[in-house]
Amino acid sequence: MNLVVNNLILKKADSIFVFSLGIILCIGVAFFKESIFPEKYFFDSLTLQHGIENPIRQRLDQSFSNTANVYRFFHIDKFFLAPVLALVVYFLVIFKLFKNYSVNYISLLSYALIVTYSAIAMVYMATYSKDFVLFIIVVVPFVYLEKRALVVWSVFVLIYAYFFRSYWFITIALFWTIKFFIVGKPKMLPWVIPLFYFLISFVYNYIFGTPLSLIRYLTNVDRDAESAQTAIAIFIKGDNFVLEAANFFVTLIFLIVPIPLLLLGKPFYIILTLLIAVFFFNFIKLYVKEYANKNYSNIFSFVIAFMLVQSLFEPDYGSFVRHLSPIYPLIFVCIAKNTRFIETEE
């Protein structure tokens, strides 16, 4: 793979040098993130670390306990091992994806975006985290199996859903529905998405007897003033499933273009808003251009299903960025493929 700068392809040696700088930056973030970011970013990882080191004395909820068991099973019981494993697996996945999708050229701007998102991913994954376990159990098998054994990959998703986050049962069901019936028909999405929200809101309200929006409300109700700033609000209030479904649709829009985050006016949140918007702009741009191309149907279906489910359950924008980090490499394919193919000699 080579870099494209000002419509010219850099020499291979120059491309390798620039790529190396990006990798070094990610390594630096992976190992020194605790010195760069506030302590609140690592509360979950510290809880997991204690659970890994003291499996008998430390009492954790089921998903945390299962996550700690994964790290213990693979003998990742030293804190410095987590960044090493995350870096190796993360870049192997990117390499495999780019090989699968024949990414031969990438613009300097696209490369800069990928490095930025990768550095953010290291904050959340180069440590003890449920997000890295998701990456290992769900994303890595997807990358290596999507072209030949998606059914086998589905088993990995079901295992993850059972032991870690049950809403992945919804995600995998959505994935197959979108792949078979919707992904090649983008004009259906403005109708199908609200229908999905209506159906799932109806099921939770009248079959399970609990409004789905209550999950987000209960997660956010006890937040302090600072953390409440980035909480995802209930934009359309109401006590029936129709209004709840409408609220989920608005929430999805504000996840893709996080205007509430922008309106906070803080420089960090403004930058984060731009990064999220650019992230999904690249996905939408490639989807509009290649929706009929079956080579991309798996990635498109995965991301759409993921986003629809996250719009139901994400409590705040910080959690959204963290939970999004394992699927960054899938969007990197979209970012790279939006580079115009240029026929020039090195």
N, C-alpha and C positions, 0 to 999 in steps of 0.2 A: 504494500500500500504506500502511495506517495502523496505528499502535500501539494495542493494547488494554490499558488499565490499569484495574484494579478494575471489570471488566465494562463499561467505558466506552471509546468510541473517541475518541482524542485528536484535536484539530483538526489539519488537514493541516500547518499551519505548525509546530506543536509536534512532530509526527512527524518532519518534515524536519530539525528542529533536533537531535533525539535521534539520528536516523540519521547526521547529519553528525558528531556526536561519535564514533560508532563508527568511521566511515571515517577520521577524524583519528587515532584510536588505532592503527588498522592501518597507516596511513602512517608514524606514529612508529616502530612496531616494524619495519616494512620497511626503514627507512633507518638505524635506530640499534640493530639487533639485535646487532651485534658488540660493542656497549658494554654490552649487557644480559645476554647469555648467555655461558657459558664458551667458550673458544677451540675446544674439541673438537667443538662443534656445526658448525664451519665448515671442518674439515679437507678434506672432499670438495670444497667450493666453491673453496678455495684451490688445490687440485690442478687443478681444471678451469680456474681463472683462468690459471694458469701454462701450461696446455696451449693455451688460446685465444691467449695473447699470444706463445707461443713454440712454434708447431706443429711446427717441425723439430727443435728441441733437446729438447723434452719428450716422453718416452716414456710412454705410458699404455696400460692394458689396453683391449681393443676397445670395451667399452661406454662407458668414459670418453672415449676418442678420438672415438667417434661423437657423444657428447653435445657435446664441444667443437666438432666440425664443424658441428653445428646452430647453435650460438651464432655461430660465424664466418660461416656462410652468411647469417644474418640481420643481420650486422654489429653484433651485440650484444657489442662488444669493449671497452666501457668499463664498469667495475664499477657505476657509478651507474645505468646503463641497465636492469640486471636488475630492481631493485625497481620502477622505473617501469612496465616491461612487465608484471611480475607483478601489480601493483595494478590496472592497466587491464583486463587480460584476466580476472583473477579476479572483479572486480565486474561485468563484462559478462556473465560466465557465470551468476553468481547472479541478475542481473536477467533474463536470458533464461529461466532455469529457473523463476523465480517467475512470469514471464509465461506460460510454457508450462502451468504447473499452477495458474494463476488464484489465486495467493496474494494476497489482498486485505487480510487482517488478520493481525497477529501479536502475541502477548502480549509484555509487557515482559520476562518471564523467558526466553521463547524467543529474543527479540532479544538479550538479554544472553549467552545461550549461543552464538548465532551469531557475535557479536562476539568472544567468547573464543576459539572455534575458529578464526576468521579470523585473529586475531592470532597464534595458534600456527602456522597455515599460512604466514604471512608469514616466520616464522623459517626455514622450510625451502625456500620457493619463491621468495622475493624475493631470490634470489642465483643464482649458477651452480649448477644441480643437475639430476640426472637426474629428479627428481620433477617439476620444472617442465616438462621436456621431455615426460614422461608426460602432464602436464596438457594441453599444447598438442596432442600427437599423438593422444591417446586420449580425454580427457575433453571437450575443446572440441568435436571432431567428434560425440561422443555427444550432447551437449546440443543441437547444431544439426541433427542428422540422425535422432535416435531416433524422431521422429514420422513420418518419410517415407522414410528410406533407410538402414535398419540394415545392410543388406548392404554398402553403401559404407563405413559406419563400421567394419565388420569388416575391411575391407582396411587401414584405418589401424592397427587393432590388430595385424594380421599383420605390417605393416611395423615397428611398434614391437617386437614380439616377435623379429623377425629381427635387428634392429640393436642392441637394447638389453637386454631381459630375456626370455630364451627361455621362461620359465614363463608368459608371456602367451599362448602357444599353448594351454596347458592352460586358462587363464582363458576364452578366447574359445570353446573347445569346450564348457566347462561352461556358459557364458552361454546358448548356444543350446539346450543340453539342458534346462536349468532353465526357460527361457522357454517351450519347447514342451510339456514334459511334467510339470513339477513346481511351478512358482511358484503356480499356482492351487489346489494341493492341499497345504496346509501339514502335514497329518497324515502325508504321505509323507516329509517331511524327516528325522524321527528314524530312518528306515530307509535312506533314500537316502544320507545323509551318511556313515554308517559303511560302506555298500557302496562308495562312492567311495574312501574311504581304503583299504579292503581291496584293491580293484582296482589302485589306483595303487601301493600298496606291493608287491603281487604282481609288477606289471610291472617295477618298479625292481629288485626282488630277483632275479627269475628270468629276466628277458629282458635287462635292462641289466647285471645281475650286481653291482649296488651298492645297498646299503640307502639308501633316501631320507633317513633320519634322519642319515646320515653327513655330508650337506651342512651341516646345522646344527652338528653336532659339530665339524667341521673349522673352521668359521667362529669358533666360540667357544673352541677349545682353547687358544689362545695369549693370551687376554685377561688384562689385569692385574687385580689384586684389585678395583679400583674399578669398572671397566666390567663385570666379571663379575657384579656384583650384579644387574644388570637383564637378564642373559642368560636366554633361555627354556630352562628345564631339560628334560631327557628325563624325564618324569614316570613313565612305565611302561617299564622297561628290559627288553630281550629281544632275541634274535637271530633272530627269525622275523617274517614279514610280518604275522601276526595281532596280535602284541603291539605292533608298530610302528604298525599302523592304530589300535589302541586309544589309543596315546599321542597320535596326531594329533587324535583326537576330544577328548581331555582338553585338549590345547593350544588347540583352538578355543574351548572353554568359558572357558579362562583368558585368552584374548585379549579375549573379549567382557566378561568380569568378571575383571579382572586381580588376583586375590587374591594371587599371589606378590609383585606390586609393592606391594600394601597391607601385606603382612607385613614389608616392609623397615622400615616405621615412620617413614620420613623425611617431613617435611611436604610436600615437593615431590611425592614419589611417591604420597602419600595423595591430594593434589589431582588428580594425573594419573589415578589409579585412578577417582576419582569422575567426572571428565570423560569418560573412555572408557566407563564403565558407563552414564552418562546418554546419551551419544552413541548407543550401540546400543539402549538402552531405547526411545528415540524411534523408531528404525528398526523394532524388533520390534513396538512398539505400533501403528504405522501398518500394518505388514504384517498383523498379526492382524485389524485392522479392515477393511482394503481389499484383501486377497489376491485376491478375486474381481473386483476392478476392473481391467480390462485397461489403463486409462490409466497405472497404476503398475507394470505387469509388467516394463517395461524396467529401471527403477531397482531394483526388488526383485531381478531376476535378476542385474544387474550387481554389486550389493553382496554378494549371497550367493556368487556365483562368486568374486569378489575375496577374500572372507574365507576360503573353503575353500582357495584356493591359498596365501594368506599363511600359513595355519596350517601349511603344509608347509615353508615356506622361511624364515620370519622368524627371525633369530638372537637378537634381543633386543627389549625393549619400546621402546627409543629408536628403533630402526629401524622398528618397527611404526608408531609415531606418525608418523614422517617419511613412510613409504610410504603411510600412510592419508591424508595431507594433501591430495593431489590430488582425492580423492573426497568431501571434506567438503561441497562444495555439494550433492551428491546427498542427503546426510543432512539438509541444511538444509531441503529440501522436506518431509521427514518431520517435522522439528521444527516448521516453520511450519504444516503441515497438522494437527498435533495441537492447535493453537489452536482452541478452540470458536468456531464462527461466531456472531457476535452482531449482532442487528438493532437498532441504535440510531442516532439522529441525531447528527451531529457537533455 
